[in-house]
Amino acid sequence: MKQIRLLNLKSEKIMGWIVGIALIVLVFFSSSIIERHLKDIKKQNNELIKLLKEKNSEKS
């Protein structure tokens, strides 16, 4: 009976580590994807600003 309890405690500890590592990996990849999207948005905004400046300078 004591061995079964120890085995259960060890397996719970291992599962805890696996879940923890999985969460870290998930956060890392999520932040990487978000960063990529933000860079794309920044690039699009810069292009739009450039076009608006060109159009504004043509009016002047």
PDB file of N, CA, C, O and CB in Angstrom:
ATOM      1  N   MET A   1       0.824  -1.191   0.000  1.00  0.00           N
ATOM      2  CA  MET A   1       0.000   0.000   0.000  1.00  0.00           C
ATOM      3  C   MET A   1       0.867   1.253   0.000  1.00  0.00           C
ATOM      4  O   MET A   1       0.562   2.229  -0.685  1.00  0.00           O
ATOM      5  CB  MET A   1      -0.937  -0.001   1.204  1.00  0.00           C
ATOM      6  N   LYS A   2       1.954   1.217   0.775  1.00  0.00           N
ATOM      7  CA  LYS A   2       2.861   2.356   0.852  1.00  0.00           C
ATOM      8  C   LYS A   2       3.526   2.600  -0.502  1.00  0.00           C
ATOM      9  O   LYS A   2       3.716   3.746  -0.909  1.00  0.00           O
ATOM     10  CB  LYS A   2       3.926   2.125   1.941  1.00  0.00           C
ATOM     11  N   GLN A   3       3.875   1.526  -1.189  1.00  0.00           N
ATOM     12  CA  GLN A   3       4.517   1.653  -2.499  1.00  0.00           C
ATOM     13  C   GLN A   3       3.572   2.276  -3.514  1.00  0.00           C
ATOM     14  O   GLN A   3       3.995   3.068  -4.356  1.00  0.00           O
ATOM     15  CB  GLN A   3       4.993   0.286  -2.996  1.00  0.00           C
ATOM     16  N   ILE A   4       2.300   1.925  -3.438  1.00  0.00           N
ATOM     17  CA  ILE A   4       1.317   2.484  -4.374  1.00  0.00           C
ATOM     18  C   ILE A   4       1.190   3.984  -4.150  1.00  0.00           C
ATOM     19  O   ILE A   4       1.108   4.748  -5.112  1.00  0.00           O
ATOM     20  CB  ILE A   4      -0.064   1.792  -4.209  1.00  0.00           C
ATOM     21  N   ARG A   5       1.174   4.419  -2.884  1.00  0.00           N
ATOM     22  CA  ARG A   5       1.094   5.851  -2.583  1.00  0.00           C
ATOM     23  C   ARG A   5       2.311   6.585  -3.122  1.00  0.00           C
ATOM     24  O   ARG A   5       2.189   7.659  -3.711  1.00  0.00           O
ATOM     25  CB  ARG A   5       0.969   6.080  -1.071  1.00  0.00           C
ATOM     26  N   LEU A   6       3.491   5.996  -2.916  1.00  0.00           N
ATOM     27  CA  LEU A   6       4.719   6.623  -3.417  1.00  0.00           C
ATOM     28  C   LEU A   6       4.695   6.713  -4.936  1.00  0.00           C
ATOM     29  O   LEU A   6       5.104   7.721  -5.513  1.00  0.00           O
ATOM     30  CB  LEU A   6       5.957   5.837  -2.954  1.00  0.00           C
ATOM     31  N   LEU A   7       4.215   5.657  -5.576  1.00  0.00           N
ATOM     32  CA  LEU A   7       4.125   5.643  -7.036  1.00  0.00           C
ATOM     33  C   LEU A   7       3.158   6.722  -7.519  1.00  0.00           C
ATOM     34  O   LEU A   7       3.435   7.419  -8.495  1.00  0.00           O
ATOM     35  CB  LEU A   7       3.676   4.254  -7.539  1.00  0.00           C
ATOM     36  N   ASN A   8       2.027   6.856  -6.835  1.00  0.00           N
ATOM     37  CA  ASN A   8       1.058   7.890  -7.195  1.00  0.00           C
ATOM     38  C   ASN A   8       1.653   9.279  -7.014  1.00  0.00           C
ATOM     39  O   ASN A   8       1.441  10.151  -7.856  1.00  0.00           O
ATOM     40  CB  ASN A   8      -0.214   7.749  -6.355  1.00  0.00           C
ATOM     41  N   LEU A   9       2.388   9.499  -5.938  1.00  0.00           N
ATOM     42  CA  LEU A   9       3.012  10.800  -5.704  1.00  0.00           C
ATOM     43  C   LEU A   9       4.038  11.115  -6.780  1.00  0.00           C
ATOM     44  O   LEU A   9       4.116  12.247  -7.257  1.00  0.00           O
ATOM     45  CB  LEU A   9       3.670  10.837  -4.326  1.00  0.00           C
ATOM     46  N   LYS A  10       4.827  10.113  -7.163  1.00  0.00           N
ATOM     47  CA  LYS A  10       5.832  10.319  -8.207  1.00  0.00           C
ATOM     48  C   LYS A  10       5.170  10.620  -9.544  1.00  0.00           C
ATOM     49  O   LYS A  10       5.606  11.513 -10.271  1.00  0.00           O
ATOM     50  CB  LYS A  10       6.737   9.088  -8.333  1.00  0.00           C
ATOM     51  N   SER A  11       4.114   9.873  -9.869  1.00  0.00           N
ATOM     52  CA  SER A  11       3.449  10.104 -11.152  1.00  0.00           C
ATOM     53  C   SER A  11       2.768  11.472 -11.166  1.00  0.00           C
ATOM     54  O   SER A  11       2.743  12.132 -12.205  1.00  0.00           O
ATOM     55  CB  SER A  11       2.419   8.994 -11.435  1.00  0.00           C
ATOM     56  N   GLU A  12       2.217  11.906 -10.034  1.00  0.00           N
ATOM     57  CA  GLU A  12       1.617  13.240  -9.960  1.00  0.00           C
ATOM     58  C   GLU A  12       2.682  14.320 -10.138  1.00  0.00           C
ATOM     59  O   GLU A  12       2.444  15.338 -10.789  1.00  0.00           O
ATOM     60  CB  GLU A  12       0.885  13.430  -8.617  1.00  0.00           C
ATOM     61  N   LYS A  13       3.841  14.092  -9.561  1.00  0.00           N
ATOM     62  CA  LYS A  13       4.928  15.064  -9.684  1.00  0.00           C
ATOM     63  C   LYS A  13       5.403  15.148 -11.138  1.00  0.00           C
ATOM     64  O   LYS A  13       5.643  16.237 -11.660  1.00  0.00           O
ATOM     65  CB  LYS A  13       6.105  14.683  -8.752  1.00  0.00           C
ATOM     66  N   ILE A  14       5.533  13.994 -11.777  1.00  0.00           N
ATOM     67  CA  ILE A  14       5.958  13.961 -13.185  1.00  0.00           C
ATOM     68  C   ILE A  14       4.914  14.644 -14.062  1.00  0.00           C
ATOM     69  O   ILE A  14       5.263  15.411 -14.959  1.00  0.00           O
ATOM     70  CB  ILE A  14       6.188  12.499 -13.659  1.00  0.00           C
ATOM     71  N   MET A  15       3.639  14.370 -13.809  1.00  0.00           N
ATOM     72  CA  MET A  15       2.571  15.013 -14.586  1.00  0.00           C
ATOM     73  C   MET A  15       2.596  16.524 -14.376  1.00  0.00           C
ATOM     74  O   MET A  15       2.356  17.290 -15.309  1.00  0.00           O
ATOM     75  CB  MET A  15       1.188  14.441 -14.191  1.00  0.00           C
ATOM     76  N   GLY A  16       2.884  16.942 -13.165  1.00  0.00           N
ATOM     77  CA  GLY A  16       2.990  18.372 -12.877  1.00  0.00           C
ATOM     78  C   GLY A  16       4.099  19.018 -13.691  1.00  0.00           C
ATOM     79  O   GLY A  16       3.924  20.104 -14.244  1.00  0.00           O
ATOM     80  N   TRP A  17       5.236  18.347 -13.760  1.00  0.00           N
ATOM     81  CA  TRP A  17       6.358  18.863 -14.562  1.00  0.00           C
ATOM     82  C   TRP A  17       5.986  18.929 -16.043  1.00  0.00           C
ATOM     83  O   TRP A  17       6.286  19.911 -16.723  1.00  0.00           O
ATOM     84  CB  TRP A  17       7.611  17.978 -14.372  1.00  0.00           C
ATOM     85  N   ILE A  18       5.337  17.890 -16.529  1.00  0.00           N
ATOM     86  CA  ILE A  18       4.947  17.857 -17.948  1.00  0.00           C
ATOM     87  C   ILE A  18       3.982  18.998 -18.258  1.00  0.00           C
ATOM     88  O   ILE A  18       4.133  19.690 -19.265  1.00  0.00           O
ATOM     89  CB  ILE A  18       4.297  16.495 -18.309  1.00  0.00           C
ATOM     90  N   VAL A  19       2.998  19.189 -17.394  1.00  0.00           N
ATOM     91  CA  VAL A  19       2.038  20.278 -17.604  1.00  0.00           C
ATOM     92  C   VAL A  19       2.743  21.626 -17.534  1.00  0.00           C
ATOM     93  O   VAL A  19       2.458  22.512 -18.339  1.00  0.00           O
ATOM     94  CB  VAL A  19       0.902  20.216 -16.561  1.00  0.00           C
ATOM     95  N   GLY A  20       3.651  21.791 -16.591  1.00  0.00           N
ATOM     96  CA  GLY A  20       4.394  23.046 -16.468  1.00  0.00           C
ATOM     97  C   GLY A  20       5.219  23.347 -17.705  1.00  0.00           C
ATOM     98  O   GLY A  20       5.214  24.474 -18.201  1.00  0.00           O
ATOM     99  N   ILE A  21       5.920  22.353 -18.198  1.00  0.00           N
ATOM    100  CA  ILE A  21       6.739  22.533 -19.405  1.00  0.00           C
ATOM    101  C   ILE A  21       5.853  22.834 -20.603  1.00  0.00           C
ATOM    102  O   ILE A  21       6.185  23.683 -21.429  1.00  0.00           O
ATOM    103  CB  ILE A  21       7.598  21.277 -19.680  1.00  0.00           C
ATOM    104  N   ALA A  22       4.722  22.136 -20.698  1.00  0.00           N
ATOM    105  CA  ALA A  22       3.792  22.381 -21.808  1.00  0.00           C
ATOM    106  C   ALA A  22       3.273  23.816 -21.767  1.00  0.00           C
ATOM    107  O   ALA A  22       3.149  24.458 -22.810  1.00  0.00           O
ATOM    108  CB  ALA A  22       2.611  21.386 -21.757  1.00  0.00           C
ATOM    109  N   LEU A  23       2.971  24.319 -20.586  1.00  0.00           N
ATOM    110  CA  LEU A  23       2.503  25.702 -20.461  1.00  0.00           C
ATOM    111  C   LEU A  23       3.577  26.700 -20.878  1.00  0.00           C
ATOM    112  O   LEU A  23       3.282  27.689 -21.549  1.00  0.00           O
ATOM    113  CB  LEU A  23       2.065  25.985 -19.026  1.00  0.00           C
ATOM    114  N   ILE A  24       4.814  26.443 -20.485  1.00  0.00           N
ATOM    115  CA  ILE A  24       5.918  27.332 -20.866  1.00  0.00           C
ATOM    116  C   ILE A  24       6.082  27.347 -22.379  1.00  0.00           C
ATOM    117  O   ILE A  24       6.240  28.412 -22.976  1.00  0.00           O
ATOM    118  CB  ILE A  24       7.237  26.892 -20.190  1.00  0.00           C
ATOM    119  N   VAL A  25       6.045  26.180 -22.998  1.00  0.00           N
ATOM    120  CA  VAL A  25       6.168  26.093 -24.461  1.00  0.00           C
ATOM    121  C   VAL A  25       5.007  26.819 -25.132  1.00  0.00           C
ATOM    122  O   VAL A  25       5.208  27.540 -26.109  1.00  0.00           O
ATOM    123  CB  VAL A  25       6.214  24.612 -24.921  1.00  0.00           C
ATOM    124  N   LEU A  26       3.809  26.634 -24.621  1.00  0.00           N
ATOM    125  CA  LEU A  26       2.627  27.295 -25.177  1.00  0.00           C
ATOM    126  C   LEU A  26       2.754  28.814 -25.096  1.00  0.00           C
ATOM    127  O   LEU A  26       2.467  29.511 -26.069  1.00  0.00           O
ATOM    128  CB  LEU A  26       1.363  26.834 -24.441  1.00  0.00           C
ATOM    129  N   VAL A  27       3.174  29.323 -23.962  1.00  0.00           N
ATOM    130  CA  VAL A  27       3.343  30.775 -23.798  1.00  0.00           C
ATOM    131  C   VAL A  27       4.424  31.288 -24.739  1.00  0.00           C
ATOM    132  O   VAL A  27       4.264  32.347 -25.346  1.00  0.00           O
ATOM    133  CB  VAL A  27       3.699  31.127 -22.332  1.00  0.00           C
ATOM    134  N   PHE A  28       5.516  30.554 -24.866  1.00  0.00           N
ATOM    135  CA  PHE A  28       6.605  30.986 -25.743  1.00  0.00           C
ATOM    136  C   PHE A  28       6.133  31.107 -27.185  1.00  0.00           C
ATOM    137  O   PHE A  28       6.362  32.128 -27.833  1.00  0.00           O
ATOM    138  CB  PHE A  28       7.779  30.010 -25.657  1.00  0.00           C
ATOM    139  N   PHE A  29       5.471  30.059 -27.689  1.00  0.00           N
ATOM    140  CA  PHE A  29       5.026  30.091 -29.082  1.00  0.00           C
ATOM    141  C   PHE A  29       3.915  31.115 -29.297  1.00  0.00           C
ATOM    142  O   PHE A  29       3.857  31.758 -30.344  1.00  0.00           O
ATOM    143  CB  PHE A  29       4.547  28.708 -29.513  1.00  0.00           C
ATOM    144  N   SER A  30       3.039  31.267 -28.315  1.00  0.00           N
ATOM    145  CA  SER A  30       1.973  32.267 -28.433  1.00  0.00           C
ATOM    146  C   SER A  30       2.559  33.668 -28.514  1.00  0.00           C
ATOM    147  O   SER A  30       2.135  34.472 -29.345  1.00  0.00           O
ATOM    148  CB  SER A  30       1.002  32.168 -27.244  1.00  0.00           C
ATOM    149  N   SER A  31       3.528  33.964 -27.660  1.00  0.00           N
ATOM    150  CA  SER A  31       4.129  35.300 -27.682  1.00  0.00           C
ATOM    151  C   SER A  31       4.887  35.522 -28.983  1.00  0.00           C
ATOM    152  O   SER A  31       4.927  36.642 -29.492  1.00  0.00           O
ATOM    153  CB  SER A  31       5.071  35.492 -26.479  1.00  0.00           C
ATOM    154  N   SER A  32       5.482  34.480 -29.519  1.00  0.00           N
ATOM    155  CA  SER A  32       6.189  34.593 -30.794  1.00  0.00           C
ATOM    156  C   SER A  32       5.220  34.914 -31.924  1.00  0.00           C
ATOM    157  O   SER A  32       5.509  35.757 -32.772  1.00  0.00           O
ATOM    158  CB  SER A  32       6.951  33.297 -31.103  1.00  0.00           C
ATOM    159  N   ILE A  33       4.079  34.250 -31.936  1.00  0.00           N
ATOM    160  CA  ILE A  33       3.068  34.496 -32.970  1.00  0.00           C
ATOM    161  C   ILE A  33       2.511  35.909 -32.834  1.00  0.00           C
ATOM    162  O   ILE A  33       2.345  36.610 -33.833  1.00  0.00           O
ATOM    163  CB  ILE A  33       1.924  33.456 -32.878  1.00  0.00           C
ATOM    164  N   ILE A  34       2.222  36.331 -31.606  1.00  0.00           N
ATOM    165  CA  ILE A  34       1.701  37.683 -31.381  1.00  0.00           C
ATOM    166  C   ILE A  34       2.718  38.722 -31.828  1.00  0.00           C
ATOM    167  O   ILE A  34       2.356  39.716 -32.457  1.00  0.00           O
ATOM    168  CB  ILE A  34       1.344  37.892 -29.894  1.00  0.00           C
ATOM    169  N   GLU A  35       3.989  38.499 -31.507  1.00  0.00           N
ATOM    170  CA  GLU A  35       5.038  39.441 -31.909  1.00  0.00           C
ATOM    171  C   GLU A  35       5.109  39.553 -33.431  1.00  0.00           C
ATOM    172  O   GLU A  35       5.266  40.650 -33.966  1.00  0.00           O
ATOM    173  CB  GLU A  35       6.404  39.002 -31.342  1.00  0.00           C
ATOM    174  N   ARG A  36       4.997  38.438 -34.119  1.00  0.00           N
ATOM    175  CA  ARG A  36       5.038  38.439 -35.581  1.00  0.00           C
ATOM    176  C   ARG A  36       3.865  39.245 -36.154  1.00  0.00           C
ATOM    177  O   ARG A  36       4.035  40.024 -37.091  1.00  0.00           O
ATOM    178  CB  ARG A  36       5.009  36.992 -36.121  1.00  0.00           C
ATOM    179  N   HIS A  37       2.687  39.046 -35.581  1.00  0.00           N
ATOM    180  CA  HIS A  37       1.511  39.788 -36.048  1.00  0.00           C
ATOM    181  C   HIS A  37       1.676  41.287 -35.791  1.00  0.00           C
ATOM    182  O   HIS A  37       1.314  42.105 -36.636  1.00  0.00           O
ATOM    183  CB  HIS A  37       0.235  39.268 -35.353  1.00  0.00           C
ATOM    184  N   LEU A  38       2.216  41.642 -34.638  1.00  0.00           N
ATOM    185  CA  LEU A  38       2.420  43.058 -34.333  1.00  0.00           C
ATOM    186  C   LEU A  38       3.420  43.692 -35.291  1.00  0.00           C
ATOM    187  O   LEU A  38       3.253  44.846 -35.685  1.00  0.00           O
ATOM    188  CB  LEU A  38       2.899  43.228 -32.892  1.00  0.00           C
ATOM    189  N   LYS A  39       4.452  42.954 -35.668  1.00  0.00           N
ATOM    190  CA  LYS A  39       5.418  43.472 -36.640  1.00  0.00           C
ATOM    191  C   LYS A  39       4.760  43.686 -37.996  1.00  0.00           C
ATOM    192  O   LYS A  39       5.037  44.674 -38.677  1.00  0.00           O
ATOM    193  CB  LYS A  39       6.611  42.515 -36.777  1.00  0.00           C
ATOM    194  N   ASP A  40       3.881  42.754 -38.391  1.00  0.00           N
ATOM    195  CA  ASP A  40       3.154  42.915 -39.657  1.00  0.00           C
ATOM    196  C   ASP A  40       2.261  44.151 -39.625  1.00  0.00           C
ATOM    197  O   ASP A  40       2.194  44.899 -40.600  1.00  0.00           O
ATOM    198  CB  ASP A  40       2.308  41.665 -39.954  1.00  0.00           C
ATOM    199  N   ILE A  41       1.579  44.362 -38.506  1.00  0.00           N
ATOM    200  CA  ILE A  41       0.711  45.534 -38.368  1.00  0.00           C
ATOM    201  C   ILE A  41       1.543  46.811 -38.431  1.00  0.00           C
ATOM    202  O   ILE A  41       1.146  47.781 -39.077  1.00  0.00           O
ATOM    203  CB  ILE A  41      -0.085  45.475 -37.043  1.00  0.00           C
ATOM    204  N   LYS A  42       2.689  46.812 -37.766  1.00  0.00           N
ATOM    205  CA  LYS A  42       3.562  47.991 -37.789  1.00  0.00           C
ATOM    206  C   LYS A  42       4.027  48.281 -39.214  1.00  0.00           C
ATOM    207  O   LYS A  42       4.054  49.435 -39.641  1.00  0.00           O
ATOM    208  CB  LYS A  42       4.782  47.786 -36.860  1.00  0.00           C
ATOM    209  N   LYS A  43       4.388  47.237 -39.943  1.00  0.00           N
ATOM    210  CA  LYS A  43       4.834  47.403 -41.329  1.00  0.00           C
ATOM    211  C   LYS A  43       3.716  47.993 -42.184  1.00  0.00           C
ATOM    212  O   LYS A  43       3.953  48.905 -42.977  1.00  0.00           O
ATOM    213  CB  LYS A  43       5.298  46.054 -41.915  1.00  0.00           C
ATOM    214  N   GLN A  44       2.503  47.475 -42.025  1.00  0.00           N
ATOM    215  CA  GLN A  44       1.363  47.992 -42.782  1.00  0.00           C
ATOM    216  C   GLN A  44       1.085  49.448 -42.421  1.00  0.00           C
ATOM    217  O   GLN A  44       0.794  50.260 -43.299  1.00  0.00           O
ATOM    218  CB  GLN A  44       0.114  47.136 -42.523  1.00  0.00           C
ATOM    219  N   ASN A  45       1.172  49.779 -41.144  1.00  0.00           N
ATOM    220  CA  ASN A  45       0.950  51.160 -40.714  1.00  0.00           C
ATOM    221  C   ASN A  45       1.994  52.093 -41.313  1.00  0.00           C
ATOM    222  O   ASN A  45       1.666  53.193 -41.757  1.00  0.00           O
ATOM    223  CB  ASN A  45       0.976  51.257 -39.184  1.00  0.00           C
ATOM    224  N   ASN A  46       3.241  51.658 -41.326  1.00  0.00           N
ATOM    225  CA  ASN A  46       4.304  52.489 -41.898  1.00  0.00           C
ATOM    226  C   ASN A  46       4.072  52.726 -43.389  1.00  0.00           C
ATOM    227  O   ASN A  46       4.295  53.829 -43.889  1.00  0.00           O
ATOM    228  CB  ASN A  46       5.678  51.831 -41.676  1.00  0.00           C
ATOM    229  N   GLU A  47       3.626  51.695 -44.094  1.00  0.00           N
ATOM    230  CA  GLU A  47       3.335  51.847 -45.524  1.00  0.00           C
ATOM    231  C   GLU A  47       2.164  52.806 -45.741  1.00  0.00           C
ATOM    232  O   GLU A  47       2.191  53.630 -46.655  1.00  0.00           O
ATOM    233  CB  GLU A  47       3.022  50.475 -46.161  1.00  0.00           C
ATOM    234  N   LEU A  48       1.149  52.697 -44.904  1.00  0.00           N
ATOM    235  CA  LEU A  48      -0.007  53.579 -45.010  1.00  0.00           C
ATOM    236  C   LEU A  48       0.389  55.029 -44.722  1.00  0.00           C
ATOM    237  O   LEU A  48      -0.046  55.940 -45.427  1.00  0.00           O
ATOM    238  CB  LEU A  48      -1.116  53.127 -44.045  1.00  0.00           C
ATOM    239  N   ILE A  49       1.197  55.245 -43.709  1.00  0.00           N
ATOM    240  CA  ILE A  49       1.673  56.597 -43.383  1.00  0.00           C
ATOM    241  C   ILE A  49       2.464  57.166 -44.550  1.00  0.00           C
ATOM    242  O   ILE A  49       2.309  58.336 -44.902  1.00  0.00           O
ATOM    243  CB  ILE A  49       2.544  56.584 -42.102  1.00  0.00           C
ATOM    244  N   LYS A  50       3.307  56.341 -45.146  1.00  0.00           N
ATOM    245  CA  LYS A  50       4.105  56.787 -46.292  1.00  0.00           C
ATOM    246  C   LYS A  50       3.194  57.208 -47.447  1.00  0.00           C
ATOM    247  O   LYS A  50       3.409  58.255 -48.057  1.00  0.00           O
ATOM    248  CB  LYS A  50       5.070  55.668 -46.750  1.00  0.00           C
ATOM    249  N   LEU A  51       2.177  56.393 -47.748  1.00  0.00           N
ATOM    250  CA  LEU A  51       1.246  56.720 -48.828  1.00  0.00           C
ATOM    251  C   LEU A  51       0.473  58.002 -48.523  1.00  0.00           C
ATOM    252  O   LEU A  51       0.274  58.834 -49.408  1.00  0.00           O
ATOM    253  CB  LEU A  51       0.272  55.561 -49.058  1.00  0.00           C
ATOM    254  N   LEU A  52       0.041  58.158 -47.285  1.00  0.00           N
ATOM    255  CA  LEU A  52      -0.697  59.366 -46.910  1.00  0.00           C
ATOM    256  C   LEU A  52       0.180  60.611 -47.009  1.00  0.00           C
ATOM    257  O   LEU A  52      -0.286  61.668 -47.434  1.00  0.00           O
ATOM    258  CB  LEU A  52      -1.249  59.230 -45.491  1.00  0.00           C
ATOM    259  N   LYS A  53       1.437  60.488 -46.620  1.00  0.00           N
ATOM    260  CA  LYS A  53       2.358  61.627 -46.730  1.00  0.00           C
ATOM    261  C   LYS A  53       2.578  62.000 -48.189  1.00  0.00           C
ATOM    262  O   LYS A  53       2.613  63.180 -48.536  1.00  0.00           O
ATOM    263  CB  LYS A  53       3.707  61.304 -46.059  1.00  0.00           C
ATOM    264  N   GLU A  54       2.724  60.987 -49.045  1.00  0.00           N
ATOM    265  CA  GLU A  54       2.914  61.254 -50.476  1.00  0.00           C
ATOM    266  C   GLU A  54       1.688  61.948 -51.060  1.00  0.00           C
ATOM    267  O   GLU A  54       1.808  62.901 -51.830  1.00  0.00           O
ATOM    268  CB  GLU A  54       3.198  59.943 -51.240  1.00  0.00           C
ATOM    269  N   LYS A  55       0.521  61.463 -50.688  1.00  0.00           N
ATOM    270  CA  LYS A  55      -0.721  62.058 -51.196  1.00  0.00           C
ATOM    271  C   LYS A  55      -0.875  63.486 -50.686  1.00  0.00           C
ATOM    272  O   LYS A  55      -1.315  64.367 -51.424  1.00  0.00           O
ATOM    273  CB  LYS A  55      -1.943  61.208 -50.781  1.00  0.00           C
ATOM    274  N   ASN A  56      -0.519  63.712 -49.444  1.00  0.00           N
ATOM    275  CA  ASN A  56      -0.618  65.042 -48.845  1.00  0.00           C
ATOM    276  C   ASN A  56       0.368  66.009 -49.497  1.00  0.00           C
ATOM    277  O   ASN A  56       0.048  67.181 -49.696  1.00  0.00           O
ATOM    278  CB  ASN A  56      -0.364  64.968 -47.334  1.00  0.00           C
ATOM    279  N   SER A  57       1.554  65.527 -49.827  1.00  0.00           N
ATOM    280  CA  SER A  57       2.551  66.395 -50.462  1.00  0.00           C
ATOM    281  C   SER A  57       2.149  66.723 -51.902  1.00  0.00           C
ATOM    282  O   SER A  57       2.512  67.781 -52.417  1.00  0.00           O
ATOM    283  CB  SER A  57       3.942  65.725 -50.440  1.00  0.00           C
ATOM    284  N   GLU A  58       1.405  65.829 -52.553  1.00  0.00           N
ATOM    285  CA  GLU A  58       0.919  66.092 -53.909  1.00  0.00           C
ATOM    286  C   GLU A  58      -0.129  67.203 -53.897  1.00  0.00           C
ATOM    287  O   GLU A  58      -0.205  67.997 -54.835  1.00  0.00           O
ATOM    288  CB  GLU A  58       0.330  64.808 -54.531  1.00  0.00           C
ATOM    289  N   LYS A  59      -0.935  67.259 -52.839  1.00  0.00           N
ATOM    290  CA  LYS A  59      -1.966  68.292 -52.726  1.00  0.00           C
ATOM    291  C   LYS A  59      -1.347  69.674 -52.550  1.00  0.00           C
ATOM    292  O   LYS A  59      -1.890  70.668 -53.032  1.00  0.00           O
ATOM    293  CB  LYS A  59      -2.901  67.985 -51.554  1.00  0.00           C
ATOM    294  N   SER A  60      -0.224  69.734 -51.868  1.00  0.00           N
ATOM    295  CA  SER A  60       0.398  71.027 -51.551  1.00  0.00           C
ATOM    296  C   SER A  60       1.047  71.677 -52.730  1.00  0.00           C
ATOM    297  O   SER A  60       1.606  72.766 -52.605  1.00  0.00           O
ATOM    298  CB  SER A  60       1.411  70.863 -50.481  1.00  0.00           C
TER     299      SER A  60
END
